[in-house]
Amino acid sequence: MFNFYLPFKSSNLNLIVVLGPDGCGKTSFIDWMIKKNRDKAQHYYSHLYPNLKEEINLNKVFYPYQKKPYSKLISKVKIIYMLVKNILISLRLNSSQTKRKTIIWCDRYVYDIFADPLRYRISKTNFCKNLIKKLVWKPNLIVILNPSVKAILSRSNELSKEELIKLNHAYFNLSLFLPEAVLIDEDIPVDQILIKCKESISKILDEDE
């Protein structure tokens, strides 16, 4: 499950990333999954970059498009920075052998720059998605939550209808680029989301250490 650059990996360390627009239910889903499976593994919540420290903050809300995008040059530097940081974190985490099965739940990931570059102030610029995909730490599971715009607006006002329409299309296209991902494009409760990706999650939880 890991990419070519990792010379070693921690056999008990697993990465699950959850992607999707603001208001789609990523954090609530991760929180529910951690509580439901707490006895089966050691769980950690991360945002964008995997780590073994961060706690879930369900009250953290901000508008991501307040600042203007960087220039094309600075945008490319930002992409390289994000890629290098991911690689260094991956090497560091996988160099330590965890004694207990460990799952890092990542709320957003480097893949988000393909669907929502403006969130990271990255302007429209050419970058090799396939190369980035090959170099970053490959998750054991990718879940893309992409319910209808109407469903998101019914419970969240973080983004406008116009912004959500663009993101809805962008995350659908991301699911095509990441065919290994589980796409949830319905507005359903977290327990039903689990049913749709039960096989993948069960494989991670029940795998022999």
C-alpha positions in Angstrom: 0.0 0.0 0.0 3.0 2.3 0.1 4.8 4.0 -2.7 8.2 3.2 -4.1 10.2 5.8 -2.2 9.6 4.3 1.3 12.5 2.0 2.1 10.6 0.7 5.2 7.1 0.9 6.6 5.5 0.3 9.9 3.4 -2.8 9.6 0.8 -1.6 12.0 0.4 2.0 10.7 -2.5 2.8 8.5 -3.6 6.0 6.8 -7.3 6.7 5.9 -8.0 10.1 4.3 -11.5 11.7 4.0 -11.9 14.3 1.3 -14.8 16.6 0.2 -16.1 20.2 0.3 -16.7 22.1 3.5 -19.9 21.0 5.2 -20.0 17.5 3.7 -19.5 15.8 7.0 -15.8 14.8 7.0 -15.0 15.6 10.6 -18.3 14.2 12.0 -17.7 11.0 10.1 -14.2 10.6 11.3 -15.2 11.4 14.9 -18.0 8.7 14.7 -15.6 6.1 13.2 -13.0 6.7 15.9 -15.5 6.3 18.7 -17.0 3.2 17.1 -13.7 1.4 16.6 -11.7 2.7 19.5 -11.2 -0.8 20.9 -9.9 -2.2 17.6 -7.0 0.2 17.1 -5.2 3.3 18.3 -6.7 6.2 16.4 -5.4 9.7 15.6 -7.1 12.6 13.9 -5.0 14.8 11.5 -5.7 17.7 9.2 -4.0 17.7 5.7 -0.7 16.2 7.0 -0.7 12.9 8.9 0.4 13.1 12.5 0.0 11.3 15.9 -0.9 14.3 18.0 -3.9 16.4 16.8 -7.3 16.3 18.4 -10.7 16.7 16.6 -12.2 20.2 16.8 -15.8 20.1 15.7 -16.2 23.8 16.2 -13.4 24.9 14.0 -15.0 26.8 11.1 -13.4 29.4 8.8 -13.8 30.8 5.3 -10.9 29.5 3.2 -11.0 32.0 0.3 -10.4 35.3 2.1 -7.0 35.8 0.6 -6.0 36.1 -3.0 -4.2 33.2 -4.7 -0.4 33.3 -5.0 1.3 34.0 -8.3 2.0 31.1 -10.5 5.6 30.9 -9.4 4.7 31.0 -5.7 2.0 28.5 -6.3 4.5 26.1 -7.7 6.7 26.6 -4.7 3.8 26.0 -2.4 3.0 22.7 -4.2 6.6 21.6 -3.9 6.6 22.5 -0.2 3.4 20.5 0.5 4.8 17.5 -1.4 8.2 17.5 0.4 6.5 18.0 3.8 4.2 15.0 3.1 7.2 12.8 2.1 9.3 13.8 5.2 6.3 13.1 7.5 5.7 9.8 5.8 9.3 8.7 6.3 9.4 9.8 9.9 6.1 8.1 10.9 6.9 4.9 9.1 10.4 4.6 10.5 9.0 4.0 14.0 7.4 0.6 14.5 4.1 0.9 16.4 3.3 -2.0 18.6 -0.4 -1.7 18.3 -2.5 -1.3 15.1 -2.7 2.4 14.5 -5.0 4.4 12.2 -4.3 8.0 11.2 -7.6 9.6 10.0 -6.7 12.6 7.8 -9.4 15.2 7.3 -8.2 16.5 3.9 -5.0 15.5 2.2 -2.5 16.7 -0.4 -5.0 15.4 -3.0 -7.3 18.3 -2.2 -5.1 20.7 -4.2 -6.4 18.9 -7.3 -10.0 19.7 -6.5 -9.8 22.9 -4.4 -6.5 24.7 -5.1 -7.8 28.1 -4.1 -8.2 26.8 -0.5 -4.4 26.8 -0.4 -4.1 30.0 -2.4 -2.7 28.0 -5.4 -3.5 29.7 -8.6 -4.2 27.9 -11.9 -0.9 26.4 -12.8 0.3 23.2 -14.5 1.5 20.5 -12.2 1.8 16.8 -12.7 -1.0 15.1 -10.8 0.3 11.7 -11.6 3.7 12.4 -10.2 2.3 13.9 -7.0 0.1 10.9 -6.6 3.0 8.6 -7.0 5.3 10.5 -4.5 2.9 11.1 -1.6 2.2 8.5 1.1 -0.4 6.3 -0.5 -3.4 5.9 1.9 -4.8 2.5 2.8 -8.2 4.0 2.1 -9.6 7.2 0.5 -13.2 8.2 1.1 -14.7 11.1 -0.9 -17.8 12.6 0.7 -19.6 14.6 -2.0 -23.3 14.9 -1.3 -25.6 17.3 -3.3 -25.2 21.1 -2.9 -28.7 21.2 -1.6 -27.9 18.7 1.2 -24.8 20.6 2.3 -26.6 24.0 2.3 -29.4 22.5 4.4 -26.9 22.0 7.3 -24.1 24.4 6.6 -23.6 28.0 5.4 -19.8 27.9 5.3 -19.7 28.3 1.5 -22.0 29.9 -1.1 -24.2 27.9 -3.5 -22.0 28.9 -6.4 -18.8 27.8 -4.6 -20.3 24.5 -3.7 -21.5 23.8 -7.2 -17.9 24.2 -8.4 -16.5 22.0 -5.6 -19.2 19.4 -6.2 -18.0 18.9 -9.8 -14.3 19.2 -8.8 -14.6 16.4 -6.2 -16.5 14.2 -8.6 -13.6 14.6 -11.1 -11.2 13.8 -8.3 -13.0 10.5 -7.8 -12.3 9.7 -11.4 -8.6 10.5 -11.0 -8.6 8.3 -7.8 -10.6 5.3 -8.9 -9.4 3.4 -5.8 -11.4 5.9 -3.6 -14.8 5.2 -2.2 -17.2 7.9 -3.5 -20.2 8.8 -1.3 -22.3 11.2 -3.4 -25.5 10.8 -1.3 -26.6 12.7 1.8 -26.8 9.7 4.2 -26.1 9.1 7.9 -22.6 8.1 9.0 -23.7 4.5 9.7 -24.8 4.1 6.1 -21.5 5.6 4.9 -19.8 2.9 6.9 -21.8 0.3 5.1 -20.6 1.6 1.7 -17.0 1.4 2.7 -17.3 -1.5 5.3 -15.2 -4.0 3.3 -12.3 -1.6 3.0 -12.4 -0.4 6.6 -12.9 -4.0 8.0 -9.9 -5.2 6.0 -7.7 -2.5 7.8 -9.2 -3.2 11.3 -9.2 -7.0 11.1 -5.8 -7.4 9.3 -3.4 -9.4 11.4 -0.8 -7.2 13.1 
